[in-house]
Amino acid sequence: MRGRGREVLERVRAGDVLVFDGGYGTMLFAAGLANGACPELWNDTHAEIVRGIHRAYFEAGSQIVETNTFGGSRLKLDEYRIGDRTRELNEKGARLARAAASGGGWVAGSIGPTSRLPVDYALDEGVTDEAYEATFREQAEALATGGVDLFAIETMMFPQEAVAAVRACKQAADLPVMATMFFQYEEGNDRDRTMWGESPAEVAKSLLAAGADVVGMNCGRGPDRAIVIIREMRGATDAPLVAYPNAGLPITTGDTVTYELGPDAMAREYPALLEAGCNIVGACCGSNPEHIRRIAAVVRGRTRAPGRG
């Protein structure tokens, strides 16, 4: 099964910079999603709201918009006792994003972590590499059936799960795979590492070796660290790189959570992110279509990635 996703690789390899989308949890909570509720269930129960979020990102300047399926693996949906709806909810999520992409944008099938630890680290029975691959392959197949152009494996915490997800996507469909990991900033050491101690350069090499076509980071502390992470990855590879960091750190006031960076403050960091060698840029937690609108304006002002084309 081939889709339009190959065009994404062709564009970035030719030197274009593409705009990804912004936060989904942020938008869903603003629309009324309750804490502890299943976001993927809204692909069925609140389809018009989900479709509207996709549409808002496309209208703000996103060229690639992802599906509302971040927690759509069977292992994750089993926490809500709806694992038997895995294929249904992923297919519906893909179709909702596809329906909003009327202007020719691309749809990336979101695949997030299962929240289950591998056997090497778990206090319970853990999850084997084979079990990870099986659950991610099921999700990826459903997303492909729903019409995604590429896969977006994201916010991965440790290498076994990330590598298994990449391999599963490659088995599921002949579509490009974008894979990003979550990095923690170690202030005492002034460095960014995964929760299992991997450096950005090591992450880039391991994900590419597993078969990923685009690698990078998402979530995390904010664009200031994304710049450093992408610079380190660019020093290790000439492959396409993606970054969509949080809008700074979260600020909790009572029951309300906001983030440090508004649209203008966040976008001011993006010229440096492009200079670091990033080919696809967006935003994560705390961001909304206004953040993407400002980021897209930065990208329009600089259409060629450094050292490419």
C-alpha positions as CSV (number, residue, x, y, z in Angstrom):
1,M,0.0,0.0,0.0
2,R,1.5,3.3,-1.1
3,G,0.3,6.8,-0.3
4,R,1.2,10.4,-0.9
5,G,3.6,10.3,2.0
6,R,6.6,9.8,-0.3
7,E,6.0,13.4,-1.4
8,V,6.9,14.6,2.2
9,L,10.3,12.9,1.9
10,E,10.8,14.3,-1.6
11,R,10.0,17.8,-0.5
12,V,12.3,17.9,2.5
13,R,15.1,16.2,0.6
14,A,14.8,18.9,-2.0
15,G,15.3,21.5,0.7
16,D,11.7,22.5,1.6
17,V,10.7,23.1,5.3
18,L,7.3,21.7,6.1
19,V,4.9,22.7,8.9
20,F,3.5,20.0,11.2
21,D,0.5,20.7,13.6
22,G,0.2,21.5,17.3
23,G,-1.2,20.0,20.5
24,Y,-4.3,17.7,20.5
25,G,-4.7,17.2,24.2
26,T,-4.7,20.9,24.7
27,M,-7.5,21.3,22.1
28,L,-9.5,18.4,23.3
29,F,-9.5,19.5,26.9
30,A,-10.5,23.0,25.8
31,A,-13.5,21.3,24.0
32,G,-14.6,19.5,27.1
33,L,-12.6,16.2,27.3
34,A,-12.6,15.2,31.0
35,N,-9.4,14.3,32.9
36,G,-8.9,10.6,32.7
37,A,-11.3,10.1,29.7
38,C,-10.1,8.4,26.5
39,P,-9.3,10.9,23.8
40,E,-9.5,8.3,21.0
41,L,-13.1,7.6,21.9
42,W,-14.0,11.1,20.7
43,N,-13.3,9.8,17.1
44,D,-16.6,8.1,17.5
45,T,-18.6,10.2,20.1
46,H,-17.4,13.7,19.1
47,A,-16.3,13.3,15.5
48,E,-17.2,16.8,14.4
49,I,-15.1,18.4,17.2
50,V,-12.1,16.2,16.2
51,R,-12.5,17.0,12.5
52,G,-12.8,20.7,13.4
53,I,-9.4,20.5,15.2
54,H,-7.8,19.0,12.2
55,R,-9.4,21.6,10.0
56,A,-8.2,24.4,12.3
57,Y,-4.6,23.3,12.0
58,F,-4.7,23.0,8.2
59,E,-6.2,26.5,8.1
60,A,-3.5,27.8,10.4
61,G,-0.8,26.6,8.0
62,S,-0.1,23.0,8.9
63,Q,0.9,21.0,5.8
64,I,0.9,17.7,7.8
65,V,-1.8,17.0,10.4
66,E,-1.8,13.9,12.6
67,T,-4.7,11.7,13.7
68,N,-6.3,11.7,17.1
69,T,-4.9,8.2,17.8
70,F,-1.9,8.9,20.1
71,G,-3.1,6.3,22.7
72,G,-4.8,4.1,20.1
73,S,-2.8,0.9,20.6
74,R,-4.6,-2.1,22.0
75,L,-2.3,-2.2,25.1
76,K,-3.3,1.5,25.8
77,L,-7.0,1.2,25.0
78,D,-7.2,-1.9,27.3
79,E,-6.8,0.6,30.2
80,Y,-10.2,1.9,29.2
81,R,-11.5,-1.6,28.6
82,I,-12.1,-0.9,24.9
83,G,-9.2,-2.7,23.4
84,D,-11.6,-4.6,21.2
85,R,-12.4,-1.2,19.4
86,T,-8.7,-0.7,18.4
87,R,-9.2,-1.0,14.7
88,E,-12.5,0.9,14.6
89,L,-11.2,3.9,16.5
90,N,-7.9,4.2,14.6
91,E,-9.7,3.9,11.2
92,K,-12.2,6.5,12.3
93,G,-9.4,8.8,13.5
94,A,-7.6,8.5,10.1
95,R,-10.8,9.2,8.2
96,L,-11.6,12.3,10.2
97,A,-8.2,13.8,9.5
98,R,-8.4,12.7,5.9
99,A,-11.7,14.5,5.5
100,A,-10.2,17.7,6.8
101,A,-7.3,17.5,4.3
102,S,-9.3,18.8,1.4
103,G,-6.6,21.3,0.4
104,G,-4.0,18.6,-0.3
105,G,-2.4,18.3,3.1
106,W,-0.8,15.2,4.4
107,V,-2.2,13.0,7.2
108,A,0.2,11.3,9.7
109,G,-1.1,8.4,11.7
110,S,-0.2,9.2,15.4
111,I,1.2,6.3,17.4
112,G,2.2,7.0,21.0
113,P,3.7,4.9,23.8
114,T,1.6,2.1,25.3
115,S,2.5,3.1,28.9
116,R,3.6,-0.5,29.5
117,L,7.3,-1.1,30.4
118,P,9.4,-3.7,28.5
119,V,10.4,-6.9,30.3
120,D,13.8,-5.5,31.1
121,Y,12.5,-2.8,33.3
122,A,9.0,-3.8,34.4
123,L,8.0,-4.8,37.9
124,D,5.2,-6.9,36.5
125,E,5.5,-9.4,33.6
126,G,6.3,-6.5,31.2
127,V,6.0,-6.4,27.5
128,T,8.1,-8.4,25.1
129,D,9.5,-6.9,21.8
130,E,7.2,-9.3,19.9
131,A,4.1,-8.1,21.9
132,Y,5.0,-4.4,21.2
133,E,5.4,-5.1,17.5
134,A,2.0,-7.0,17.4
135,T,0.1,-4.1,19.1
136,F,1.7,-1.4,17.0
137,R,1.3,-3.4,13.7
138,E,-2.5,-3.7,14.5
139,Q,-2.7,0.0,15.0
140,A,-0.6,0.9,12.0
141,E,-2.7,-1.4,9.7
142,A,-5.9,0.3,10.9
143,L,-4.5,3.7,10.3
144,A,-3.3,2.7,6.8
145,T,-6.8,1.4,6.0
146,G,-8.2,4.7,7.2
147,G,-6.1,6.5,4.7
148,V,-3.0,8.0,6.4
149,D,-0.1,9.1,4.2
150,L,2.7,8.4,6.8
151,F,3.1,7.3,10.4
152,A,4.1,9.6,13.3
153,I,5.6,7.5,16.1
154,E,5.9,10.0,18.9
155,T,6.8,10.8,22.5
156,M,8.6,7.4,22.9
157,M,10.5,7.1,26.2
158,F,12.8,4.1,25.7
159,P,14.5,2.3,22.8
160,Q,12.8,-1.1,22.8
161,E,9.3,0.4,22.3
162,A,10.4,3.0,19.8
163,V,12.3,0.4,17.6
164,A,9.4,-2.0,17.8
165,A,7.0,0.7,16.7
166,V,9.1,1.6,13.7
167,R,9.5,-2.1,12.6
168,A,5.8,-2.7,13.0
169,C,4.9,0.3,10.8
170,K,7.3,-0.9,8.1
171,Q,5.6,-4.3,8.2
172,A,2.1,-2.9,8.2
173,A,2.3,-0.7,5.1
174,D,4.6,0.8,2.5
175,L,4.4,4.3,4.0
176,P,7.1,6.6,5.4
177,V,7.7,6.5,9.1
178,M,8.5,9.6,11.3
179,A,9.8,8.7,14.8
180,T,10.4,11.1,17.7
181,M,11.4,10.6,21.3
182,F,10.9,12.5,24.5
183,F,14.1,14.0,26.0
184,Q,14.6,15.3,29.5
185,Y,16.9,18.2,30.1
186,E,19.4,17.3,32.8
187,E,20.2,20.8,34.2
188,G,23.1,19.6,36.3
189,N,24.8,18.1,33.3
190,D,23.5,20.7,30.8
191,R,22.4,17.9,28.4
192,D,19.3,16.2,26.9
193,R,18.8,12.5,27.4
194,T,15.9,10.0,27.1
195,M,14.7,8.5,30.3
196,W,17.0,5.6,29.5
197,G,20.1,7.8,29.0
198,E,20.3,7.9,25.2
199,S,21.8,11.1,23.6
200,P,20.1,12.8,20.7
201,A,22.8,11.5,18.3
202,E,22.3,7.9,19.6
203,V,18.5,8.2,19.2
204,A,18.8,9.4,15.6
205,K,21.2,6.5,14.7
206,S,19.1,3.8,16.4
207,L,15.8,4.9,14.9
208,L,17.2,5.3,11.4
209,A,18.8,1.8,11.8
210,A,15.4,0.4,12.7
211,G,13.9,1.8,9.4
212,A,12.6,5.3,10.2
213,D,12.6,7.8,7.4
214,V,12.4,11.0,9.5
215,V,13.6,11.2,13.1
216,G,13.6,13.9,15.8
217,M,12.0,15.0,19.1
218,N,8.7,16.1,20.4
219,C,7.2,17.3,23.7
220,G,9.9,18.0,26.3
221,R,10.9,21.3,27.8
222,G,10.4,23.6,24.8
223,P,11.9,25.0,21.7
224,D,15.1,26.2,23.4
225,R,16.1,22.5,24.0
226,A,14.7,21.4,20.7
227,I,17.3,23.6,19.0
228,V,20.1,21.8,20.9
229,I,18.7,18.4,20.3
230,I,18.2,18.9,16.6
231,R,21.7,20.4,16.3
232,E,23.2,17.3,17.9
233,M,21.1,15.0,15.6
234,R,22.1,17.0,12.5
235,G,25.8,16.4,13.5
236,A,25.1,12.6,13.4
237,T,23.0,12.3,10.2
238,D,21.9,14.0,7.1
239,A,18.5,12.3,7.3
240,P,15.3,14.5,7.5
241,L,14.7,15.8,11.0
242,V,11.5,16.8,12.8
243,A,10.9,18.8,16.0
244,Y,7.6,19.7,17.7
245,P,8.3,20.8,21.3
246,N,6.0,21.9,24.0
247,A,5.1,25.5,24.4
248,G,7.5,25.8,27.3
249,L,7.0,24.3,30.7
250,P,3.5,23.7,32.2
251,I,2.2,26.1,34.9
252,T,-0.4,24.7,37.3
253,T,-2.7,27.1,39.0
254,G,-5.3,25.2,41.0
255,D,-7.0,22.9,38.5
256,T,-5.8,24.9,35.5
257,V,-2.7,24.1,33.5
258,T,-1.2,26.6,31.1
259,Y,2.1,26.8,29.4
260,E,4.9,29.3,29.4
261,L,5.0,30.4,25.8
262,G,2.3,32.1,23.8
263,P,2.3,32.0,20.0
264,D,4.6,34.9,19.5
265,A,7.1,33.9,22.1
266,M,7.3,30.4,20.8
267,A,7.7,31.4,17.2
268,R,10.6,33.6,18.0
269,E,12.7,30.5,18.7
270,Y,12.0,28.9,15.3
271,P,14.5,30.7,13.1
272,A,17.2,29.1,15.3
273,L,15.5,25.7,15.1
274,L,15.6,25.9,11.3
275,E,19.2,27.0,11.4
276,A,20.0,23.9,13.5
277,G,18.9,21.8,10.5
278,C,15.3,21.0,11.1
279,N,13.2,20.0,8.1
280,I,9.7,19.6,9.6
281,V,8.5,21.9,12.5
282,G,5.4,22.0,14.7
283,A,4.5,22.2,18.3
284,C,3.2,19.9,21.0
285,C,1.6,20.3,24.5
286,G,0.2,23.8,25.3
287,S,0.1,24.9,21.6
288,N,-2.9,25.6,19.5
289,P,-3.6,26.8,15.9
290,E,-2.4,30.3,16.7
291,H,1.0,28.9,17.6
292,I,1.1,27.1,14.3
293,R,0.0,30.2,12.5
294,R,3.0,32.1,13.8
295,I,5.4,29.2,13.2
296,A,4.1,28.8,9.6
297,A,4.9,32.5,9.1
298,V,8.5,31.9,10.2
299,V,8.7,29.0,7.8
300,R,7.3,31.0,4.9
301,G,10.0,33.6,5.5
302,R,12.7,30.9,5.1
303,T,11.8,28.2,2.6
304,R,15.0,26.3,2.3
305,A,16.6,24.1,5.0
306,P,20.3,24.8,5.7
307,G,22.8,22.6,3.8
308,R,20.1,21.2,1.5
309,G,19.0,21.7,-2.0
